[in-house]
Amino acid sequence: MKIRNKINAAYFFLAPALSAIFIFFFIPVIAAFFISFTDFDIYALGNLSTVRFVGLSNYLKLFEDPLFFTALKNTFYFVILAGPLSIVVSLGAALLLNSKLIKFKGIFRLSYFIPVVTTLVAVAIVWRFIYHPRFGIINYILSLIGIAPVDWLGDTSTAMPAIVIMSVWKNFGYNMIIFIAGLQNIPEDLYEAASIEGASGWQKFKSITLPMLAPTTIFISIITMIGYFQLFAEPYVMTQGGPLNSTLSIVQFMYQEGFRWWNMGYSASIAFVLFLIILIGTIIQLKVQKNTE
C-alpha cells in the first residue's frame, strides 16, 4: 500500500505539468498533423466547413516547389557549417577555462555566457550594424589594412557565412558550460598516470580528453543540430531571407507560407518534413554514439 500511495502522490504532483504539456504541446501537434492533410487557409479560420481534405497533396507539392529546396539547401549549409564550428569553439573555450593557467575563470565564463541569455533579436540588430557596408566596425578594421568594404549581408556569397559567425558567437557559451562540466568529471588520476608515462599534452587530449568527452560531445551535437535546423530569427531580422533567397531557412519558408500567405496546411506539411529530418539526424547521431562505446 505504501508503494501505491507513493505512486499516486507522484502522479498527483506531476498532473499539472503533464496536463499543461498535453494541452499546449500534444494537442497542437496532433491538430497540425491533421491540418497538413488539408487546404486549411485564412478562410477556414472563420468557417471550418471550407476546409477540404487533400491527402498527400501538400507533401507532394513540396517536392515540386523550387523555393522549398532552396530553403532546405540553405538550412543544411548553415547546420553543416555552423554546427561543427560551434562545437569546436565551445570545446576550445572550455579547455581554456578549465586549465590552471587562466585566472578569474568566473568572469570569463560569465562573459562568454552573456550572449546566450541576450535576446536574439537584439543581438541580430547589433550585428546588422557590425556588418554594415559603410559604418560597420568590421569594414572599418578592414579599411585600416587597405581592404575595400564588403557588403556582408547584401552579397549572396557572404550573407550566410556572416549569419553563421553571428550564430556561433551567440550560442557557443551554452555548449562551453556543458563541456566544462564534462571536463571536470574526468578523473585527474588519468592525466597524472599519462604524465608519468611521458605523454605529451596532445597525446593526453587525444587519448584521454576526447574519449572521455564522447557522450558529452554527442549530446551537444544533437542539441546543436536541433537548434540550428530551426534557424529563423537571425535571417528574418538581418536579411529577410535575402539576398536572392540565399539565407532563406526552412523555418522562415514555413513562416512565410503560414503567416504571410496563410497556406496553413502547406505550412504544416513543411513543419513535419523538418521534424522528420531532425528525427533522422538524431537517430544517426545516437547510432554513432552506440558504435563508439
N, C-alpha and C positions, 0 to 999 in steps of 0.2 A: 504493500500500500504506500509506503514511504516513497518508493521509486516512482510509482504512478503519480503521486502528489507533486513530486518534483518536476515530472514531465509536464503535467497540467499547468504548473506555475510557470514553466519556461514558455509554453505556448501562450499563456496569458500575457506575459511581458513582451513577447515577440509579435503578438497580434496587431498592435497599432502600426508597427513598422511594415509588417508583411501586408497589411491592408493597404497602406499608402503605396507600396511598390506595386501591388496588384492593380489598384485603381489608376495610378498615374504612369505606370510603365507597361504592364502586360496588356491591359485593355486597349490603350492606344496603339500598341504594336500589332495586336490582332486585328484591330479596325483598319490600320494602314495596310496590312496584308490583304484583306478583302478589297479595300479600295483600289489596290494595284491591279485588280482584275476588272475594273470598271472604268467608265469615262467620266468619273467624278470631276466636276468643274465648278466654277463660281455660281452657276445657275442651280446646281444641286444643293448649295448651302441654303437656298431659300425654299427649295422644293425637292425633296428626296425622290419624288416619283419620276424625275427626269433622269435619274441615274440608270445607266444601261450596263449590263454585264457584257464585257468584250473578250473574256477569256485571256489568252496569252498575247493579245494584240499589242499591249503596251510593251511587253518584253521583246516581242519580235520587232517592234518599231525602233527599239534602242539600237539594234544591230544594223539598222538601215540609216541611222542618224549620224552623219559625219561629226557633228558637234560633240556627241557623246564620246566618240573615240578620241577626239582632240582633248576633251576634259580628262578622259581616262589616261591618255598618254602623259599629260601634264602632271597628273597626280602620281603616277608611277615614277616619273622623273624626279619629282620632289621627294618622294619616300626613299627612293634608291640613293639619292644624293644626300639628303638631309639626315636620314636615319643613321647610317654608319658614321657620318661626320659628327653628329651629336653624341653618339656613344664614345667615340674616340676622345673628343674634347672633354666629356664628362669624366672619363676614366683618367685622363691626364691631370685634370684639376683635382680629382680625388687622391691620386697618388702624390701629388704635390702637397696637398693639405694634410695628408696622413703621415708625411715624412717628418723626421725630427729636425729638419733644417729650417722649417718655417715657424716663425713666432707669430703671435696674435692670430692664431688659427680661427678663433671665433669671429673676428672682424671680417676675415676673408670669406668665411662660409656665409655670413650674413650678406656681404656684398654680392657674392655670386648668386645667392638665392633670391635677392630682392626682385630681379626681373621676372621670376616665376610667379610671384604674387601680385605683380603690377598688372593693371588692366590691359588686356591685349590690344584693344582699340587705341588706347593712349600710346602704347609702345609703337604701334603701326604708324600713327600720325607723326610721332617724333622721328621715326626712321624715314618717313617720306621727306622730311626736311633735311635729314642727314644725306639722303640720296639726291637732293635737289641738283639739277644740272648746272645751275648758276651760283646758288648761295650755299649749297651743301658743303659740310666740312670735309667730306671725302675728296670731292673735286678740288677744294681749296688746297688740301695737302698734296694732291697730285700736281697742281699748278706750281707748287714750290720746287718740284723736280722736273718741270718742263713738260709735263704730260697734259694734253688737251682735255677739257671737260668731257665726261662721259654721261650720257643720258641713261642712267642706270635703270629706271623704271619705264622708260619710253622706247627702249630698244628690245626687240624680240630675243636677242642673244644674251642679254644681261638681266632681263627682268626677273626670270625665275631664279637664277643664282643669287640675285640680290635678296629675294624673299627667303631663300634658303639660309643665307648668312644671318638675317634678322631672326628667323625662327630658331636657329641653333643657339644664338645668343640669348634668346628669351627663355629657352627651355632646358638648357644643359644643367642648370643649377639643381633641378629636381633629381635628375639621374645621378648627379655628383653626390648628393646626400646618401642615396641608396648604395652607391659604390663605396663610399666611406664606411658605411655600416658593414658592408661585406668585407672590406679590408680589415676592419677591426676584429672580425670574427676569425681571422686566420691566426692560428697559434704562432707565437713568436719562436717557439722551440724549433719549428721547421726552418726558419731563417738562420737561427743560431747553428743548427746542425749543418746547414748548407755552407755557412761561413767557415766552420771548422774544416769542412771538406775542400775549402778553397774555391767555392763557386763565386763567380762574378755577379755584379748587380743584374746584368741582363739574363744570366742563367737562372738567378733566383726568380726574376719576373716571369720568365718563360716556363719554368718547371714547377713553380710554387704558386705565384700570384694568379696567373691566368687560369690554371686548372681549378684552383680553389674558388675563383670568382665565376666559374662557368654557370652555375644556377642563377646567380645574380645577373649575369650578362644576358642570359636567355630571358629572364623576367623583364629586364629593361628593354630588350629588343622587342618583345611583344607589346608592351605598353606604349613604346615609342612608335611602333608601326601603326597601332590602332589610332593613336592620337594624330599622326601625320597623314593618315588616309582621310581624316576628317578636316583637312585643310580648308578653311573658309575665310575667317576674319582677315587674315593677312592680305590675300589678293583682293578681297572685297573692299578693304579700306585703302590699300595702296595703289592698286591698278585697275580695279573694277573688272578684272579678268583679262585686261589688255596687256600690251598692245597686240592686236590681231588674235585675240584669244590665247595668247602664249602663256598666260598664267591662270586660265580658267580651270578651276578644280572641279572634281566630280560633285562635291557638296554644293559648290556655288552654282553649277549647272542645275542641280536638283532644286536649289532655292529659286532660281530664275523660272524654271518650269512651273513650280508650285505656287509661288507668291508674286511673280510678275505676270505670267501668262495664265495662271490659275488652272493649269492642267494637273490637278491633284492626283489623278490616277496614274498618269505618266510619271509624275514626280515620285510617287510611292514606289513604283517599279524600279526607279533608279536607286532608291534607298535600299531595297532588298538585294539588288545586284551588288551594291557596295558592301552590304552585310556579308554576302556570300564570299566576296573577295577577301575580306578581313578574316572570315572564318577559315578559309583555306590557308591563308598566310599564317594564322595562329597554329593550325594543326601541323603545318610543315615545320614550324619552329619547335613545337613540342616534340615532334618525332626526332628532330636533330638533337634535342637535349637528351632524349631517351637513348639514342645511339651513342652519345658521347659519355654516358655514365658507365 
